[in-house]
Amino acid sequence: MSPFFTRVMKPSAWLASAVLLCACAGGPKPPDWQVEAKGSVERSVGAYLAGDSRVEAAELARARNQLSRTGRADLLATAELLHCAARVASLVFETCAGFEPLRADATPAQTAYAEYLQGRLVAENIVLLPPAQRAVASGDAASLKAIADPLAQLVAAGVLLQTRQASLLVIAQAVDTASAQGWRRPLLAWLGVQARHAEEGGDMQEANRVRRRMAIAQGAGLCLQQPEKDPP
């Protein structure tokens, strides 16, 4: 498994139950559907975070096609939850539409994670979450900094913002994490939150600084001025 895919899977690795997209070293050759689904999920999540919706949609469709060949709702639910987790990390708060048709056949852990992503997990189900998310889900926002995996950290930060528990420090950390990974979509989303806070606090100098940074992340203003030509 590539380092990138391992990183992507960490927030929901427990969902896979060591079955989805995992080939053990030295073991038998994995079936084609596993290899192809792994690559498609990896590329889909990466493209979404980078802001490439076209590639993200195409690769997600391929992953769904490969996983549906197994007839297993739990495996397909894993990909759908990863898809939705990337959106929460990017502050897109909505029902996990791809998961809902699979809910009846999903595992309790998968259902708990879906509820967590929507900011409505009940306390008794916190134990079903990935270990990295449990402290944040319990209301310990300070534990965000201890989450080593970048995507898991952004997911937790997104849930905190969704449930109105995100401090300015949480927002700043999310900005730094998205920036360090070069993830344009979540970076722009978190910078937008940061700019709005500055504007609401009357700090227009800071708001303008953040919006200039957003312009850079969007690729604006990057053309260097051409030197003047020498006169003939």
Protein Blocks (a to p, Z undefined) as FASTA:
>chain_A
ZZklmmmmmmmmmmnnomgopacehiacddfklmmmmmmmmmmmmmmmnopaklmmmmmm
mmmmmmmmnopaklmmmmmmmmmmmmmmnopacddfklmmmmmmmcfklmmmmmmmnopa
cfklmmmpcfklmmmmnopaklmmmpmblklmmmmmmmmmmnopacfklmmmmmmmmmmn
opaklmmmmmmmmmmmmmmnopaklmmmmmmmmmmmnopakaccddddddZZ
